[in-house]
Amino acid sequence: MKAKDVMIPMQDYLSPNSNIKQAVNLLRTAARGQQIMGVMGLPVIDEHKKLVGMLSMTDILKAAYPCYMRMMDLGEFAWDGMLESLTREEGTKKVKEIMTSPVITVHEDYPLMECVDLLLKNHIRRMPVLDKTGKVIGMLYMRDIFFAVTQSMIEDK
């Protein structure tokens, strides 16, 4: 199997100039295949239709969780409502300020073995799939690869 056999065709994407609040709304309502169920990350595509980054739920949570907090042992510190407050403050930032870039991608004809290798070595769960011209045509998700390749394990043949 190849990446194009398992990918979900491109439906939703973000602009680098969108704000985080707009991005969150799209992440929560994005289509994945035929279902509108939200996604954990989306490609960021500029006005020239060029892939410039990826924005994931992890990127948004990292932006809302200050790096200095990881270095402190605050014990009984009053955490109630703090993350929600910090997250609200992040809502006006631009996607380009917190997106992950550069992006690990695969071409539509990559064998699934290479795709899995990239996912595992880079600790990622999704990758944009590019056509021969470099245009994003779909998304490849770890979950979909898992179900595709383990189907042979459960078949009675």
VENFEN-V42564 format. One line per field, one symbol per residue. psi: psi as a letter, one per 30 degrees, with the letter a starting at -180 (. if undefined). burial: b if it has 16 or more other ideal C-beta (glycine too) atoms within 10 Angstrom, else e. A space follows every 10 residues. Layout:
# VENFEN-V42564
psi = ???
burial = ???
This chain:
# VENFEN-V42564
psi = lleffflkkk ekllkfflle eeeeeeefgl kjbfkjgllf llljkafggk kfakkleeee eeefjkefff fkjfcgkjfj feeeeeeeef fflkeffflk klkklllfgk leeeeeeeee fghlfkkkkk affgkkflkj keeeeeeeff efefki.
burial = ebbbebbbeb eebbbbebeb eebbebbeeb ebeeeeeebe bbbbbeeeee bbbbbbeebb eebbeeeeee eeeeeeeeee eeeeeebeeb eeeebbebbb eebebbbbeb ebeebeeebe eeebebbbbb eeeeebbbbb beebbeeeee eeeeeee
